[in-house]
Amino acid sequence: MKHAVQGNRALCDGAIAGGLDAYYAYPITPQNEISAYFSQVLPERGKVFLQAESEIAAINMVFGSAVAGKRALTTSSSPGISLMQETISYLCACELPCVIANVMRGGPGLGNISGSQQDYFQSTRGGGHGDYRMLVLAPAGAMEIFTFARDAFALAEKYRNPVLIVYDGYLGQMLETVDGDPASLAGPPLPTEPPDRSWVLDGASAGRPPRKIRSLLMQEGDLEALNWRLHAKYERMASAEVRWEEISVDDAEVVLVAFGMAARVCTAACKRLRAEGVRAGLIRPITLWPFPEQAIARAADRVRRMLVVEMNLGQMVEDVRRVAAGRIPVDFHGRPGGSLVVEEDIVAAVRRSGAAS
């Protein structure tokens, strides 16, 4: 049986399948379908739904649930995520697992409610103060949104760290048809070991010593020790969790690099270029952090040039150029916030670059 799946609804169903305990958010377009759906189904399931008075309140409620060992989620769109940055830094410093989803919209400022990929820098560079990282998952369709939302809690608990899911408003609003029930099509959940819960603040009445979770470390050397420990954890995350997809890269002369909705358009552009005799391929980063450096470096040793395509004016392209390290030309094609990249323009950009000659 065919099912019509909306991206934002897929996030809800995936989070519920992943064991969501509590959801907190403040309304903002284009992610309001998430809050509206959760407001109906979570109370029926005995789970917590609370519309907070602000995005700042919502992320601090996530902090409170996470510190008690519950699987907590908040969602917002770009300006709302900006307001959450201070507490996201606290969550990382306190090593609290949770899931945050950003359904990106156009900016800067309030911008508009169309889709965008302008939050790449914010997502991959921390966004708040201090040295910290989050796993950043960038789905390219409703089924991936479901799967990532389902598995994100297990990843967060594995590393005791927030996990960020980012996709644009076009993917959030778009309906896709799938053959079968999304839960069965998503495959088995991410295999994990039972998480360590020795840190959870669940009351010391049973006679155990009190526990403390805090990010203010004033004793000489304590903060440096925390930062080195976090750094070692991020190194493990970078080694074990990097993900990407390659399409027709083995024989390519030009490789497009794109994520999310832009990658979907690039897939169509590659097919068109191949039909016209241009050997085009695609590398799609699935984790924006850790960034798939090995895939980019390997391609840079084989192809004539790369074209980075983004729904912004150039952010991920900096990472691609850093990894390519001048070995090949790395061109850029993008459109600013609120605009969708177009197949015809991508094909034209490839031809202008000289890769199609």
RADA-V356922 format. One record per residue. N is the residue number from 0. RES is the residue in one letter. OMEGA is omega in degrees with one decimal (NA if undefined). D_LAST is the distance of its C-alpha to the last C-alpha in whole Angstrom. Layout:
n;res;omega;d_last
N;RES;OMEGA;D_LAST
N;RES;OMEGA;D_LAST
//
This chain:
n;res;omega;d_last
0;M;179.4;46
1;K;178.6;43
2;H;171.4;43
3;A;-173.8;42
4;V;174.0;41
5;Q;-177.0;40
6;G;-178.3;39
7;N;176.7;42
8;R;177.9;44
9;A;177.2;42
10;L;179.6;43
11;C;-177.3;46
12;D;178.1;47
13;G;179.9;45
14;A;177.6;47
15;I;177.7;50
16;A;179.7;49
17;G;175.7;49
18;G;179.5;52
19;L;175.5;52
20;D;-172.0;56
21;A;179.8;55
22;Y;178.9;53
23;Y;179.5;53
24;A;173.5;51
25;Y;-172.5;51
26;P;170.9;50
27;I;176.7;46
28;T;14.4;43
29;P;179.4;41
30;Q;-171.8;43
31;N;176.8;46
32;E;179.9;46
33;I;-179.6;47
34;S;-178.6;50
35;A;-179.7;51
36;Y;179.9;51
37;F;-179.2;52
38;S;179.6;55
39;Q;-167.7;56
40;V;-175.7;56
41;L;176.9;56
42;P;178.6;60
43;E;-178.7;61
44;R;-178.9;59
45;G;178.3;62
46;K;-175.4;59
47;V;166.8;58
48;F;177.5;57
49;L;172.1;57
50;Q;-176.5;56
51;A;179.3;56
52;E;177.5;57
53;S;174.9;54
54;E;178.3;51
55;I;177.2;52
56;A;-177.0;55
57;A;-176.8;53
58;I;176.3;51
59;N;172.0;55
60;M;173.2;56
61;V;177.5;53
62;F;-177.9;55
63;G;178.1;58
64;S;-178.5;57
65;A;-177.9;55
66;V;176.6;58
67;A;175.3;60
68;G;-179.6;58
69;K;178.2;57
70;R;-171.9;53
71;A;-177.5;52
72;L;164.0;49
73;T;175.5;48
74;T;176.7;45
75;S;172.0;44
76;S;-160.1;41
77;S;-179.4;40
78;P;178.6;43
79;G;177.1;45
80;I;177.6;43
81;S;-179.5;44
82;L;-176.3;47
83;M;-166.4;48
84;Q;-178.7;46
85;E;-177.9;49
86;T;174.0;51
87;I;175.1;48
88;S;177.4;48
89;Y;179.8;52
90;L;180.0;51
91;C;179.7;49
92;A;-179.7;51
93;C;178.4;54
94;E;-178.7;52
95;L;179.2;52
96;P;175.0;50
97;C;179.4;49
98;V;179.0;46
99;I;177.1;44
100;A;178.5;42
101;N;173.9;40
102;V;-164.5;38
103;M;175.6;36
104;R;-174.4;36
105;G;176.7;35
106;G;3.4;36
107;P;-176.1;37
108;G;177.7;41
109;L;174.1;42
110;G;174.9;39
111;N;-174.1;39
112;I;176.4;39
113;S;-179.7;36
114;G;-178.6;33
115;S;171.2;32
116;Q;-175.6;30
117;Q;-176.6;32
118;D;-179.4;34
119;Y;179.8;32
120;F;-179.4;34
121;Q;-175.6;37
122;S;-170.7;37
123;T;-179.3;35
124;R;178.7;37
125;G;179.2;40
126;G;178.3;41
127;G;-173.7;45
128;H;174.2;47
129;G;176.9;47
130;D;174.4;45
131;Y;-179.1;44
132;R;167.7;41
133;M;165.5;41
134;L;-177.1;39
135;V;-178.1;37
136;L;-176.8;35
137;A;178.9;33
138;P;-179.8;33
139;A;179.8;30
140;G;-174.3;33
141;A;-178.9;37
142;M;176.4;37
143;E;176.5;36
144;I;177.3;38
145;F;-175.2;41
146;T;-178.1;40
147;F;178.5;40
148;A;178.5;43
149;R;-173.3;45
150;D;-172.8;44
151;A;-179.9;44
152;F;177.9;47
153;A;176.8;48
154;L;179.9;45
155;A;-179.3;47
156;E;177.8;50
157;K;-175.9;48
158;Y;-174.9;47
159;R;-173.5;50
160;N;174.6;47
161;P;173.4;46
162;V;-178.9;43
163;L;173.7;40
164;I;-178.8;39
165;V;170.3;36
166;Y;-172.9;34
167;D;-177.6;34
168;G;176.8;36
169;Y;178.3;34
170;L;-180.0;34
171;G;-176.4;38
172;Q;-171.2;38
173;M;172.9;36
174;L;175.6;38
175;E;177.7;36
176;T;177.6;38
177;V;-179.7;38
178;D;177.9;40
179;G;-179.5;43
180;D;-177.6;45
181;P;-177.6;43
182;A;179.7;45
183;S;-179.8;45
184;L;-175.6;41
185;A;-179.1;41
186;G;-176.9;42
187;P;177.1;45
188;P;178.2;46
189;L;179.5;44
190;P;179.7;47
191;T;171.6;49
192;E;176.6;52
193;P;-176.0;55
194;P;173.3;54
195;D;-179.2;57
196;R;-177.4;59
197;S;-178.0;61
198;W;-171.2;60
199;V;175.8;61
200;L;-177.0;63
201;D;177.0;65
202;G;-178.2;69
203;A;-175.3;71
204;S;-178.9;74
205;A;177.6;74
206;G;178.0;75
207;R;177.6;72
208;P;176.5;71
209;P;176.6;69
210;R;177.7;65
211;K;171.7;63
212;I;-176.9;60
213;R;178.0;59
214;S;176.4;56
215;L;-174.4;59
216;L;-170.5;59
217;M;179.5;62
218;Q;-178.2;63
219;E;176.0;62
220;G;-175.7;59
221;D;-178.0;59
222;L;177.6;56
223;E;178.8;54
224;A;177.3;55
225;L;-177.7;53
226;N;177.7;50
227;W;178.1;50
228;R;176.9;51
229;L;179.9;48
230;H;178.4;45
231;A;177.3;46
232;K;179.3;46
233;Y;175.8;43
234;E;176.6;41
235;R;178.4;43
236;M;-178.4;41
237;A;-179.4;38
238;S;-169.2;38
239;A;-167.1;39
240;E;-178.9;38
241;V;-177.1;34
242;R;175.2;32
243;W;175.0;28
244;E;174.6;26
245;E;176.8;23
246;I;174.1;21
247;S;-178.2;19
248;V;-171.1;18
249;D;-177.8;19
250;D;-172.4;16
251;A;169.7;14
252;E;173.9;10
253;V;-179.5;11
254;V;171.1;15
255;L;176.2;16
256;V;-177.3;20
257;A;176.5;22
258;F;174.8;26
259;G;-177.8;28
260;M;178.6;28
261;A;178.4;24
262;A;177.2;23
263;R;178.3;25
264;V;179.1;22
265;C;176.5;19
266;T;177.3;20
267;A;179.4;20
268;A;178.5;17
269;C;178.5;15
270;K;179.7;17
271;R;179.1;15
272;L;177.8;12
273;R;178.7;13
274;A;179.7;15
275;E;175.7;11
276;G;178.8;10
277;V;-178.6;8
278;R;-178.0;11
279;A;175.9;12
280;G;-176.7;16
281;L;166.4;19
282;I;179.5;21
283;R;172.3;24
284;P;175.5;27
285;I;167.1;30
286;T;174.8;33
287;L;162.3;31
288;W;0.9;34
289;P;-178.2;34
290;F;-177.4;30
291;P;-175.4;28
292;E;-177.9;28
293;Q;-178.8;28
294;A;179.5;25
295;I;-178.1;23
296;A;-179.9;23
297;R;179.1;23
298;A;-179.2;19
299;A;177.6;19
300;D;-172.8;20
301;R;-170.7;17
302;V;-178.8;14
303;R;179.8;11
304;R;177.1;12
305;M;174.0;14
306;L;177.4;15
307;V;-177.3;19
308;V;-178.5;20
309;E;173.0;24
310;M;175.1;26
311;N;-177.2;27
312;L;171.9;26
313;G;178.2;25
314;Q;177.4;27
315;M;179.6;26
316;V;178.0;23
317;E;178.0;26
318;D;179.3;27
319;V;179.3;23
320;R;178.0;22
321;R;-177.7;26
322;V;178.7;25
323;A;170.8;22
324;A;173.9;24
325;G;-177.8;21
326;R;178.1;19
327;I;173.1;16
328;P;175.0;15
329;V;-179.4;16
330;D;-178.0;15
331;F;169.6;18
332;H;179.9;18
333;G;172.3;22
334;R;-175.4;25
335;P;-172.4;28
336;G;177.1;31
337;G;-177.9;32
338;S;179.7;29
339;L;175.2;27
340;V;-171.6;23
341;V;-177.4;21
342;E;-176.8;19
343;E;-179.9;17
344;D;178.6;17
345;I;177.3;15
346;V;178.8;13
347;A;179.6;12
348;A;176.8;12
349;V;-178.7;10
350;R;178.9;7
351;R;-177.7;9
352;S;-177.9;9
353;G;-178.9;5
354;A;-178.6;6
355;A;-176.6;4
356;S;NA;0
//
